[in-house]
Amino acid sequence: MTGPALRIVEAVEEIEMDTDYILYLGRHTLDTALLLAGPILLVCMISGLLVSLFQTVTSIRDMTLTIVPKLLAVAITALMFGNRMVQILVGFTREIFNQIQSYGY
């Protein structure tokens, strides 16, 4: 190998990532994903449960009745929590880029 491919291989060999950091990074990534998806998934689950309960009590079997309330609930939740979600995502991205920068690329 010559050229850029050799430089990439040499750079990868120089990085000393220990298992603790890799586990931290994996856990932090999953925590961030949970913080981003949690509110929307929770609202979707609760609205689906309420719509299913309503359909069972009234014996209405209309497919649009299940979709529209969920979409409205998710849209309202995204509007309410969207700013905080973006802040969490930007903070996570900055941390990842700072870690990349600390390795000297």
C-alpha positions in Angstrom: 0.0 0.0 0.0 1.2 3.5 -0.8 -0.2 7.0 -0.7 -3.3 7.9 1.3 -4.2 4.3 2.1 -0.9 3.8 3.9 -1.4 7.0 5.9 -4.8 6.0 7.0 -3.6 2.6 8.1 -0.7 4.2 10.0 -3.1 6.7 11.6 -5.5 4.0 12.7 -2.6 2.0 14.3 -1.5 5.1 16.2 -4.9 5.6 18.0 -4.9 4.0 21.5 -8.6 3.6 22.4 -9.1 1.5 25.5 -12.1 -0.6 26.1 -13.4 1.8 28.8 -13.7 4.6 26.4 -15.4 2.4 23.8 -17.9 1.2 26.3 -18.5 4.8 27.5 -19.0 5.9 23.9 -21.5 3.1 23.2 -23.4 3.8 26.4 -23.5 7.5 25.8 -24.7 6.9 22.3 -27.6 4.7 23.5 -28.4 7.2 26.2 -28.6 10.0 23.7 -30.8 7.9 21.4 -33.1 7.2 24.3 -33.3 10.8 25.2 -34.1 11.8 21.6 -36.7 9.0 20.8 -38.2 8.6 24.3 -40.7 11.4 24.4 -42.1 10.7 21.0 -42.2 6.9 21.5 -43.9 7.4 24.9 -46.6 9.7 23.5 -47.2 7.4 20.5 -47.6 4.4 22.8 -50.0 6.2 25.2 -52.1 7.7 22.3 -52.2 4.2 20.6 -53.4 2.7 23.9 -56.1 5.3 24.3 -57.3 5.0 20.7 -57.4 1.2 21.0 -59.4 1.5 24.2 -61.8 3.9 22.6 -62.2 1.6 19.6 -62.9 -1.3 21.9 -65.5 0.5 23.9 -67.3 2.0 20.9 -66.7 -1.0 18.5 -65.5 1.4 15.8 -63.0 -0.2 13.4 -61.8 2.6 11.2 -58.1 2.7 10.3 -58.0 6.5 10.0 -59.1 6.7 13.6 -55.8 5.0 14.7 -53.4 7.0 12.5 -54.7 10.6 12.8 -54.5 10.9 16.6 -51.1 9.3 16.7 -49.8 11.7 14.0 -51.3 14.7 15.8 -49.8 13.6 19.2 -46.4 13.0 17.6 -46.4 16.3 15.9 -47.4 18.2 19.0 -44.7 16.3 21.0 -42.1 17.1 18.3 -43.1 20.8 18.5 -42.9 20.8 22.3 -39.7 18.9 22.8 -38.0 19.6 19.5 -35.8 22.4 20.8 -34.5 20.3 23.6 -33.9 17.3 21.3 -31.9 19.4 18.9 -29.8 20.8 21.9 -29.1 17.2 23.0 -28.1 16.1 19.5 -25.9 19.2 19.0 -24.2 18.6 22.3 -23.5 14.9 21.5 -22.2 15.8 18.1 -19.9 18.5 19.5 -18.6 16.0 22.0 -17.9 13.4 19.3 -16.1 15.9 17.1 -14.0 17.1 20.0 -13.0 13.6 20.7 -12.1 13.1 17.0 -10.1 16.4 17.2 -8.2 15.3 20.3 -6.9 12.3 18.4 -5.2 14.7 16.0 -6.9 14.3 12.7 
